Amino acid sequence: MKKVLSIAAATMLVSGALMAKEVKIGVVLPLTGPIAAFGQTSKGGLDIAYAQNHKLKNGDTVKLIVLDDRGDKVEAATATKRLIDKNHVTAILGEVASSNSMAMAPVAEKAKTPMITHASTNPRVTKGKKFVTRACFIDPFQGAVAANYALSKGYKTAVVVTDMKQDYSVGLSKAFKKAYKKGGGKVLKTVFINSGDKDFNAQVSTIKALHPDIIDFTGYYPEGALLARQARAVGVKAPFIGGDGSGFPELIKIGGKAVEGFMYTDHFNEAAAKSPEAKAYVKAFHAKYHKAADSMGALAADAYGMILKAMNECIDAGKAPTDKMCVNKNLRGTKNYHGITGVINIDKEGNAVKSAVVNVVKNGKFAYLTTVNP
């Protein structure tokens, strides 16, 4: 009898293995190009999360198909279409930059394929969309956090530096100015730059003449570092505060001593990581990369975890994890997801409601200042 049972059990295991399928998730990141650090650190965190879990409840194996869009809008849209039409993915994770995510979103919408961006903070990414969700907070919240923090430190006048080529920067500047003025601050001027610029002499001269208490920089780290260096070189002493696009090691590598005291809002700091999920992730990240865990990697890991949770909920409901409508419904319905970057709740617009942290460059490293809850 025992032998018969053993044969039956073995048959069931073999049958289950044969029935297990491969579920594909597409990933679009800027692994090369001007903002490659965003994509590379995102993939680093995603690799950690994938190593920790790439099996679904029913035994299906998750396969990641990663495409490099080189930080380009057209490439991002093309990669999305390829993942859907050629690779037949169930869901897509990406992009980092809001402009690129906005180029991807219409493609995902048309194909009714769930897409989750881990780091695009411009509200327009999800506005009016049914199949686009995000794992990060949005710029109106981030901008208000930066503005209110600046005011709390006594900085009553500001110059805002906006990158006109980046929807992220335009939106974040708008959010900062609205909250700053509401809190009693005075915006002396908005100074414009463009991604890829190297010479900021004109902008720096304007800033120096205005003598602001603080400089709000809403672009990405390459321009932020160069602007800070050129500002310090002519004697501008006002502190900088930026958004999550600033907080990368390259800011310090390029900016050197000029970025000491540079403050920025962000999604994660391992010094504030208290949950079991966050601690396990940080431990694994340190073991693999031998450096501090960054926000982009943590966000990518959270977005991946949210997709897996949505797929497993489909399995629980008796549906296939490849059912796009089911996966999308569950992503949009995410409540109290205990991720690495905190507790995530998705609102009716597909946006994550969650905490932010404020960090600062101190002694050539990123240091944690405070956490701000929504």
TORKOL-4160 file (C-alpha; in steps of 0.2 Angstrom, whole numbers, padded with zeros to 4 digits, m for minus):
374
<pt num="1" X="0000" Y="0000" Z="0000"/>
<pt num="2" X="0014" Y="0012" Z="0005"/>
<pt num="3" X="0023" Y="0008" Z="m0012"/>
<pt num="4" X="0007" Y="0012" Z="m0021"/>
<pt num="5" X="0005" Y="0029" Z="m0012"/>
<pt num="6" X="0023" Y="0033" Z="m0015"/>
<pt num="7" X="0020" Y="0030" Z="m0034"/>
<pt num="8" X="0004" Y="0041" Z="m0034"/>
<pt num="9" X="0013" Y="0055" Z="m0025"/>
<pt num="10" X="0028" Y="0054" Z="m0037"/>
<pt num="11" X="0016" Y="0055" Z="m0051"/>
<pt num="12" X="0007" Y="0070" Z="m0044"/>
<pt num="13" X="0024" Y="0079" Z="m0042"/>
<pt num="14" X="0029" Y="0075" Z="m0060"/>
<pt num="15" X="0012" Y="0080" Z="m0066"/>
<pt num="16" X="0013" Y="0097" Z="m0056"/>
<pt num="17" X="0030" Y="0100" Z="m0063"/>
<pt num="18" X="0024" Y="0097" Z="m0081"/>
<pt num="19" X="0009" Y="0109" Z="m0078"/>
<pt num="20" X="0019" Y="0123" Z="m0071"/>
<pt num="21" X="0021" Y="0137" Z="m0083"/>
<pt num="22" X="0032" Y="0152" Z="m0086"/>
<pt num="23" X="0025" Y="0169" Z="m0083"/>
<pt num="24" X="0033" Y="0183" Z="m0091"/>
<pt num="25" X="0036" Y="0201" Z="m0084"/>
<pt num="26" X="0043" Y="0214" Z="m0095"/>
<pt num="27" X="0055" Y="0227" Z="m0088"/>
<pt num="28" X="0060" Y="0243" Z="m0096"/>
<pt num="29" X="0075" Y="0253" Z="m0089"/>
<pt num="30" X="0088" Y="0266" Z="m0094"/>
<pt num="31" X="0103" Y="0254" Z="m0092"/>
<pt num="32" X="0114" Y="0265" Z="m0104"/>
<pt num="33" X="0113" Y="0284" Z="m0108"/>
<pt num="34" X="0113" Y="0300" Z="m0098"/>
<pt num="35" X="0103" Y="0293" Z="m0083"/>
<pt num="36" X="0110" Y="0275" Z="m0083"/>
<pt num="37" X="0113" Y="0276" Z="m0064"/>
<pt num="38" X="0094" Y="0276" Z="m0062"/>
<pt num="39" X="0092" Y="0260" Z="m0072"/>
<pt num="40" X="0107" Y="0251" Z="m0066"/>
<pt num="41" X="0102" Y="0253" Z="m0047"/>
<pt num="42" X="0084" Y="0249" Z="m0051"/>
<pt num="43" X="0090" Y="0232" Z="m0059"/>
<pt num="44" X="0101" Y="0229" Z="m0044"/>
<pt num="45" X="0087" Y="0230" Z="m0032"/>
<pt num="46" X="0076" Y="0220" Z="m0044"/>
<pt num="47" X="0089" Y="0206" Z="m0045"/>
<pt num="48" X="0089" Y="0205" Z="m0026"/>
<pt num="49" X="0070" Y="0203" Z="m0026"/>
<pt num="50" X="0070" Y="0191" Z="m0040"/>
<pt num="51" X="0082" Y="0180" Z="m0032"/>
<pt num="52" X="0072" Y="0180" Z="m0016"/>
<pt num="53" X="0056" Y="0175" Z="m0025"/>
<pt num="54" X="0052" Y="0170" Z="m0043"/>
<pt num="55" X="0039" Y="0156" Z="m0040"/>
<pt num="56" X="0021" Y="0159" Z="m0039"/>
<pt num="57" X="0009" Y="0149" Z="m0028"/>
<pt num="58" X="0004" Y="0137" Z="m0041"/>
<pt num="59" X="0022" Y="0133" Z="m0045"/>
<pt num="60" X="0023" Y="0144" Z="m0060"/>
<pt num="61" X="0040" Y="0152" Z="m0063"/>
<pt num="62" X="0042" Y="0170" Z="m0066"/>
<pt num="63" X="0053" Y="0176" Z="m0080"/>
<pt num="64" X="0060" Y="0194" Z="m0082"/>
<pt num="65" X="0063" Y="0201" Z="m0099"/>
<pt num="66" X="0073" Y="0216" Z="m0097"/>
<pt num="67" X="0075" Y="0229" Z="m0111"/>
<pt num="68" X="0086" Y="0245" Z="m0111"/>
<pt num="69" X="0078" Y="0261" Z="m0118"/>
<pt num="70" X="0094" Y="0271" Z="m0116"/>
<pt num="71" X="0083" Y="0284" Z="m0107"/>
<pt num="72" X="0074" Y="0289" Z="m0123"/>
<pt num="73" X="0055" Y="0292" Z="m0124"/>
<pt num="74" X="0054" Y="0284" Z="m0142"/>
<pt num="75" X="0064" Y="0269" Z="m0136"/>
<pt num="76" X="0054" Y="0267" Z="m0121"/>
<pt num="77" X="0038" Y="0266" Z="m0131"/>
<pt num="78" X="0045" Y="0254" Z="m0143"/>
<pt num="79" X="0052" Y="0242" Z="m0130"/>
<pt num="80" X="0034" Y="0242" Z="m0122"/>
<pt num="81" X="0026" Y="0237" Z="m0138"/>
<pt num="82" X="0039" Y="0224" Z="m0141"/>
<pt num="83" X="0037" Y="0216" Z="m0124"/>
<pt num="84" X="0018" Y="0215" Z="m0127"/>
<pt num="85" X="0018" Y="0210" Z="m0145"/>
<pt num="86" X="0033" Y="0199" Z="m0147"/>
<pt num="87" X="0037" Y="0193" Z="m0129"/>
<pt num="88" X="0019" Y="0191" Z="m0123"/>
<pt num="89" X="0022" Y="0198" Z="m0106"/>
<pt num="90" X="0008" Y="0198" Z="m0093"/>
<pt num="91" X="0014" Y="0214" Z="m0085"/>
<pt num="92" X="0027" Y="0228" Z="m0087"/>
<pt num="93" X="0038" Y="0236" Z="m0074"/>
<pt num="94" X="0046" Y="0253" Z="m0078"/>
<pt num="95" X="0051" Y="0266" Z="m0082"/>
<pt num="96" X="0061" Y="0278" Z="m0070"/>
<pt num="97" X="0059" Y="0295" Z="m0079"/>
<pt num="98" X="0042" Y="0301" Z="m0079"/>
<pt num="99" X="0044" Y="0307" Z="m0098"/>
<pt num="100" X="0048" Y="0289" Z="m0103"/>
<pt num="101" X="0034" Y="0282" Z="m0092"/>
<pt num="102" X="0022" Y="0294" Z="m0101"/>
<pt num="103" X="0028" Y="0287" Z="m0118"/>
<pt num="104" X="0025" Y="0269" Z="m0112"/>
<pt num="105" X="0008" Y="0272" Z="m0104"/>
<pt num="106" X="m0003" Y="0274" Z="m0120"/>
<pt num="107" X="0005" Y="0258" Z="m0127"/>
<pt num="108" X="0001" Y="0248" Z="m0111"/>
<pt num="109" X="m0017" Y="0256" Z="m0111"/>
<pt num="110" X="m0021" Y="0251" Z="m0129"/>
<pt num="111" X="m0015" Y="0233" Z="m0126"/>
<pt num="112" X="m0024" Y="0232" Z="m0109"/>
<pt num="113" X="m0008" Y="0227" Z="m0101"/>
<pt num="114" X="m0004" Y="0231" Z="m0083"/>
<pt num="115" X="0011" Y="0243" Z="m0081"/>
<pt num="116" X="0018" Y="0248" Z="m0064"/>
<pt num="117" X="0032" Y="0262" Z="m0063"/>
<pt num="118" X="0042" Y="0261" Z="m0048"/>
<pt num="119" X="0050" Y="0278" Z="m0048"/>
<pt num="120" X="0040" Y="0290" Z="m0060"/>
<pt num="121" X="0033" Y="0303" Z="m0049"/>
<pt num="122" X="0024" Y="0315" Z="m0061"/>
<pt num="123" X="0005" Y="0314" Z="m0058"/>
<pt num="124" X="0002" Y="0314" Z="m0077"/>
<pt num="125" X="0009" Y="0296" Z="m0078"/>
<pt num="126" X="m0006" Y="0288" Z="m0071"/>
<pt num="127" X="m0019" Y="0302" Z="m0074"/>
<pt num="128" X="m0034" Y="0295" Z="m0084"/>
<pt num="129" X="m0026" Y="0278" Z="m0086"/>
<pt num="130" X="m0034" Y="0262" Z="m0081"/>
<pt num="131" X="m0019" Y="0250" Z="m0083"/>
<pt num="132" X="m0005" Y="0261" Z="m0076"/>
<pt num="133" X="0000" Y="0260" Z="m0057"/>
<pt num="134" X="0015" Y="0267" Z="m0047"/>
<pt num="135" X="0024" Y="0261" Z="m0032"/>
<pt num="136" X="0031" Y="0278" Z="m0028"/>
<pt num="137" X="0023" Y="0294" Z="m0021"/>
<pt num="138" X="0019" Y="0308" Z="m0033"/>
<pt num="139" X="0027" Y="0325" Z="m0035"/>
<pt num="140" X="0013" Y="0336" Z="m0027"/>
<pt num="141" X="0018" Y="0326" Z="m0011"/>
<pt num="142" X="0036" Y="0326" Z="m0014"/>
<pt num="143" X="0037" Y="0345" Z="m0018"/>
<pt num="144" X="0027" Y="0349" Z="m0003"/>
<pt num="145" X="0038" Y="0339" Z="0008"/>
<pt num="146" X="0054" Y="0349" Z="0002"/>
<pt num="147" X="0045" Y="0366" Z="0003"/>
<pt num="148" X="0039" Y="0363" Z="0021"/>
<pt num="149" X="0056" Y="0356" Z="0026"/>
<pt num="150" X="0065" Y="0371" Z="0019"/>
<pt num="151" X="0053" Y="0383" Z="0028"/>
<pt num="152" X="0054" Y="0374" Z="0044"/>
<pt num="153" X="0073" Y="0377" Z="0043"/>
<pt num="154" X="0070" Y="0396" Z="0041"/>
<pt num="155" X="0073" Y="0397" Z="0022"/>
<pt num="156" X="0061" Y="0410" Z="0017"/>
<pt num="157" X="0066" Y="0415" Z="0000"/>
<pt num="158" X="0070" Y="0403" Z="m0015"/>
<pt num="159" X="0076" Y="0402" Z="m0032"/>
<pt num="160" X="0069" Y="0387" Z="m0042"/>
<pt num="161" X="0079" Y="0378" Z="m0055"/>
<pt num="162" X="0069" Y="0369" Z="m0068"/>
<pt num="163" X="0074" Y="0357" Z="m0082"/>
<pt num="164" X="0063" Y="0361" Z="m0096"/>
<pt num="165" X="0066" Y="0344" Z="m0105"/>
<pt num="166" X="0060" Y="0334" Z="m0091"/>
<pt num="167" X="0042" Y="0332" Z="m0086"/>
<pt num="168" X="0047" Y="0327" Z="m0069"/>
<pt num="169" X="0056" Y="0343" Z="m0066"/>
<pt num="170" X="0043" Y="0354" Z="m0073"/>
<pt num="171" X="0030" Y="0345" Z="m0062"/>
<pt num="172" X="0041" Y="0345" Z="m0046"/>
<pt num="173" X="0045" Y="0363" Z="m0048"/>
<pt num="174" X="0026" Y="0368" Z="m0049"/>
<pt num="175" X="0023" Y="0357" Z="m0033"/>
<pt num="176" X="0037" Y="0365" Z="m0023"/>
<pt num="177" X="0032" Y="0383" Z="m0028"/>
<pt num="178" X="0014" Y="0380" Z="m0023"/>
<pt num="179" X="0018" Y="0373" Z="m0006"/>
<pt num="180" X="0032" Y="0385" Z="m0003"/>
<pt num="181" X="0021" Y="0401" Z="m0007"/>
<pt num="182" X="0007" Y="0393" Z="0003"/>
<pt num="183" X="0018" Y="0391" Z="0018"/>
<pt num="184" X="0024" Y="0410" Z="0017"/>
<pt num="185" X="0040" Y="0408" Z="0007"/>
<pt num="186" X="0044" Y="0419" Z="m0008"/>
<pt num="187" X="0050" Y="0412" Z="m0024"/>
<pt num="188" X="0062" Y="0425" Z="m0031"/>
<pt num="189" X="0064" Y="0418" Z="m0048"/>
<pt num="190" X="0062" Y="0402" Z="m0058"/>
<pt num="191" X="0078" Y="0398" Z="m0068"/>
<pt num="192" X="0078" Y="0386" Z="m0083"/>
<pt num="193" X="0090" Y="0373" Z="m0089"/>
<pt num="194" X="0090" Y="0359" Z="m0101"/>
<pt num="195" X="0096" Y="0341" Z="m0099"/>
<pt num="196" X="0113" Y="0339" Z="m0106"/>
<pt num="197" X="0119" Y="0356" Z="m0102"/>
<pt num="198" X="0136" Y="0358" Z="m0095"/>
<pt num="199" X="0138" Y="0377" Z="m0094"/>
<pt num="200" X="0127" Y="0386" Z="m0081"/>
<pt num="201" X="0136" Y="0402" Z="m0079"/>
<pt num="202" X="0121" Y="0412" Z="m0084"/>
<pt num="203" X="0110" Y="0403" Z="m0072"/>
<pt num="204" X="0123" Y="0404" Z="m0058"/>
<pt num="205" X="0125" Y="0423" Z="m0061"/>
<pt num="206" X="0106" Y="0426" Z="m0059"/>
<pt num="207" X="0106" Y="0416" Z="m0043"/>
<pt num="208" X="0120" Y="0425" Z="m0036"/>
<pt num="209" X="0112" Y="0442" Z="m0039"/>
<pt num="210" X="0096" Y="0437" Z="m0030"/>
<pt num="211" X="0104" Y="0430" Z="m0014"/>
<pt num="212" X="0091" Y="0417" Z="m0010"/>
<pt num="213" X="0090" Y="0408" Z="0006"/>
<pt num="214" X="0089" Y="0391" Z="m0003"/>
<pt num="215" X="0090" Y="0384" Z="m0021"/>
<pt num="216" X="0077" Y="0372" Z="m0026"/>
<pt num="217" X="0084" Y="0360" Z="m0039"/>
<pt num="218" X="0071" Y="0349" Z="m0047"/>
<pt num="219" X="0081" Y="0340" Z="m0061"/>
<pt num="220" X="0092" Y="0325" Z="m0061"/>
<pt num="221" X="0109" Y="0322" Z="m0053"/>
<pt num="222" X="0121" Y="0326" Z="m0068"/>
<pt num="223" X="0115" Y="0344" Z="m0070"/>
<pt num="224" X="0113" Y="0346" Z="m0051"/>
<pt num="225" X="0131" Y="0341" Z="m0047"/>
<pt num="226" X="0138" Y="0353" Z="m0061"/>
<pt num="227" X="0126" Y="0367" Z="m0056"/>
<pt num="228" X="0132" Y="0366" Z="m0038"/>
<pt num="229" X="0150" Y="0366" Z="m0043"/>
<pt num="230" X="0148" Y="0381" Z="m0053"/>
<pt num="231" X="0138" Y="0390" Z="m0040"/>
<pt num="232" X="0151" Y="0387" Z="m0027"/>
<pt num="233" X="0165" Y="0392" Z="m0038"/>
<pt num="234" X="0158" Y="0410" Z="m0039"/>
<pt num="235" X="0153" Y="0411" Z="m0021"/>
<pt num="236" X="0135" Y="0406" Z="m0020"/>
<pt num="237" X="0133" Y="0399" Z="m0002"/>
<pt num="238" X="0114" Y="0396" Z="m0002"/>
<pt num="239" X="0110" Y="0377" Z="0002"/>
<pt num="240" X="0102" Y="0366" Z="m0011"/>
<pt num="241" X="0087" Y="0355" Z="m0009"/>
<pt num="242" X="0081" Y="0343" Z="m0023"/>
<pt num="243" X="0070" Y="0329" Z="m0027"/>
<pt num="244" X="0072" Y="0310" Z="m0028"/>
<pt num="245" X="0081" Y="0313" Z="m0045"/>
<pt num="246" X="0096" Y="0320" Z="m0036"/>
<pt num="247" X="0100" Y="0307" Z="m0023"/>
<pt num="248" X="0113" Y="0296" Z="m0032"/>
<pt num="249" X="0131" Y="0292" Z="m0029"/>
<pt num="250" X="0135" Y="0301" Z="m0045"/>
<pt num="251" X="0129" Y="0317" Z="m0037"/>
<pt num="252" X="0144" Y="0316" Z="m0025"/>
<pt num="253" X="0156" Y="0309" Z="m0037"/>
<pt num="254" X="0153" Y="0323" Z="m0049"/>
<pt num="255" X="0150" Y="0337" Z="m0037"/>
<pt num="256" X="0163" Y="0333" Z="m0024"/>
<pt num="257" X="0163" Y="0346" Z="m0010"/>
<pt num="258" X="0152" Y="0357" Z="m0019"/>
<pt num="259" X="0137" Y="0346" Z="m0015"/>
<pt num="260" X="0140" Y="0345" Z="0004"/>
<pt num="261" X="0124" Y="0350" Z="0013"/>
<pt num="262" X="0114" Y="0346" Z="m0003"/>
<pt num="263" X="0097" Y="0340" Z="0004"/>
<pt num="264" X="0084" Y="0330" Z="m0006"/>
<pt num="265" X="0067" Y="0321" Z="m0004"/>
<pt num="266" X="0068" Y="0302" Z="m0007"/>
<pt num="267" X="0058" Y="0286" Z="m0005"/>
<pt num="268" X="0070" Y="0276" Z="0006"/>
<pt num="269" X="0085" Y="0277" Z="0017"/>
<pt num="270" X="0091" Y="0261" Z="0025"/>
<pt num="271" X="0094" Y="0270" Z="0041"/>
<pt num="272" X="0076" Y="0272" Z="0043"/>
<pt num="273" X="0072" Y="0254" Z="0037"/>
<pt num="274" X="0064" Y="0246" Z="0052"/>
<pt num="275" X="0052" Y="0233" Z="0045"/>
<pt num="276" X="0057" Y="0214" Z="0043"/>
<pt num="277" X="0055" Y="0216" Z="0024"/>
<pt num="278" X="0066" Y="0231" Z="0023"/>
<pt num="279" X="0079" Y="0223" Z="0035"/>
<pt num="280" X="0080" Y="0207" Z="0025"/>
<pt num="281" X="0082" Y="0217" Z="0008"/>
<pt num="282" X="0096" Y="0228" Z="0015"/>
<pt num="283" X="0105" Y="0213" Z="0022"/>
<pt num="284" X="0104" Y="0204" Z="0005"/>
<pt num="285" X="0109" Y="0220" Z="m0004"/>
<pt num="286" X="0124" Y="0222" Z="0007"/>
<pt num="287" X="0129" Y="0204" Z="0004"/>
<pt num="288" X="0128" Y="0205" Z="m0015"/>
<pt num="289" X="0134" Y="0223" Z="m0018"/>
<pt num="290" X="0144" Y="0228" Z="m0003"/>
<pt num="291" X="0137" Y="0245" Z="m0002"/>
<pt num="292" X="0122" Y="0255" Z="0005"/>
<pt num="293" X="0105" Y="0250" Z="m0002"/>
<pt num="294" X="0098" Y="0264" Z="m0013"/>
<pt num="295" X="0080" Y="0270" Z="m0016"/>
<pt num="296" X="0078" Y="0265" Z="m0034"/>
<pt num="297" X="0083" Y="0247" Z="m0031"/>
<pt num="298" X="0071" Y="0246" Z="m0016"/>
<pt num="299" X="0057" Y="0254" Z="m0026"/>
<pt num="300" X="0060" Y="0242" Z="m0041"/>
<pt num="301" X="0059" Y="0227" Z="m0028"/>
<pt num="302" X="0043" Y="0234" Z="m0021"/>
<pt num="303" X="0035" Y="0236" Z="m0038"/>
<pt num="304" X="0040" Y="0218" Z="m0043"/>
<pt num="305" X="0033" Y="0212" Z="m0026"/>
<pt num="306" X="0017" Y="0220" Z="m0030"/>
<pt num="307" X="0015" Y="0212" Z="m0046"/>
<pt num="308" X="0019" Y="0195" Z="m0039"/>
<pt num="309" X="0006" Y="0198" Z="m0025"/>
<pt num="310" X="m0007" Y="0203" Z="m0038"/>
<pt num="311" X="m0003" Y="0187" Z="m0048"/>
<pt num="312" X="m0005" Y="0176" Z="m0033"/>
<pt num="313" X="m0022" Y="0184" Z="m0029"/>
<pt num="314" X="m0028" Y="0179" Z="m0046"/>
<pt num="315" X="m0022" Y="0161" Z="m0042"/>
<pt num="316" X="m0032" Y="0162" Z="m0025"/>
<pt num="317" X="m0047" Y="0168" Z="m0035"/>
<pt num="318" X="m0046" Y="0153" Z="m0047"/>
<pt num="319" X="m0039" Y="0163" Z="m0061"/>
<pt num="320" X="m0023" Y="0162" Z="m0071"/>
<pt num="321" X="m0009" Y="0173" Z="m0066"/>
<pt num="322" X="m0007" Y="0178" Z="m0084"/>
<pt num="323" X="m0025" Y="0185" Z="m0084"/>
<pt num="324" X="m0021" Y="0203" Z="m0087"/>
<pt num="325" X="m0037" Y="0210" Z="m0082"/>
<pt num="326" X="m0036" Y="0201" Z="m0065"/>
<pt num="327" X="m0018" Y="0206" Z="m0062"/>
<pt num="328" X="m0022" Y="0224" Z="m0066"/>
<pt num="329" X="m0037" Y="0224" Z="m0054"/>
<pt num="330" X="m0027" Y="0217" Z="m0040"/>
<pt num="331" X="m0013" Y="0230" Z="m0043"/>
<pt num="332" X="m0025" Y="0244" Z="m0043"/>
<pt num="333" X="m0033" Y="0237" Z="m0027"/>
<pt num="334" X="m0016" Y="0236" Z="m0017"/>
<pt num="335" X="m0019" Y="0240" Z="0001"/>
<pt num="336" X="m0007" Y="0239" Z="0016"/>
<pt num="337" X="0007" Y="0231" Z="0006"/>
<pt num="338" X="0021" Y="0230" Z="0017"/>
<pt num="339" X="0036" Y="0234" Z="0006"/>
<pt num="340" X="0054" Y="0238" Z="0008"/>
<pt num="341" X="0051" Y="0257" Z="0006"/>
<pt num="342" X="0036" Y="0257" Z="0018"/>
<pt num="343" X="0017" Y="0253" Z="0018"/>
<pt num="344" X="0010" Y="0256" Z="0001"/>
<pt num="345" X="m0009" Y="0259" Z="m0003"/>
<pt num="346" X="m0014" Y="0263" Z="m0020"/>
<pt num="347" X="m0028" Y="0276" Z="m0023"/>
<pt num="348" X="m0041" Y="0277" Z="m0036"/>
<pt num="349" X="m0029" Y="0286" Z="m0048"/>
<pt num="350" X="m0016" Y="0272" Z="m0047"/>
<pt num="351" X="m0005" Y="0282" Z="m0036"/>
<pt num="352" X="0005" Y="0276" Z="m0021"/>
<pt num="353" X="0001" Y="0284" Z="m0004"/>
<pt num="354" X="0016" Y="0282" Z="0007"/>
<pt num="355" X="0030" Y="0291" Z="0017"/>
<pt num="356" X="0045" Y="0301" Z="0011"/>
<pt num="357" X="0062" Y="0304" Z="0018"/>
<pt num="358" X="0073" Y="0319" Z="0018"/>
<pt num="359" X="0092" Y="0315" Z="0016"/>
<pt num="360" X="0107" Y="0326" Z="0015"/>
<pt num="361" X="0125" Y="0324" Z="0008"/>
<pt num="362" X="0136" Y="0324" Z="0024"/>
<pt num="363" X="0155" Y="0321" Z="0024"/>
<pt num="364" X="0154" Y="0314" Z="0006"/>
<pt num="365" X="0140" Y="0302" Z="0010"/>
<pt num="366" X="0121" Y="0302" Z="0010"/>
<pt num="367" X="0114" Y="0304" Z="0028"/>
<pt num="368" X="0096" Y="0302" Z="0034"/>
<pt num="369" X="0087" Y="0318" Z="0041"/>
<pt num="370" X="0069" Y="0314" Z="0044"/>
<pt num="371" X="0053" Y="0304" Z="0038"/>
<pt num="372" X="0037" Y="0313" Z="0033"/>
<pt num="373" X="0021" Y="0304" Z="0032"/>
<pt num="374" X="0007" Y="0307" Z="0020"/>
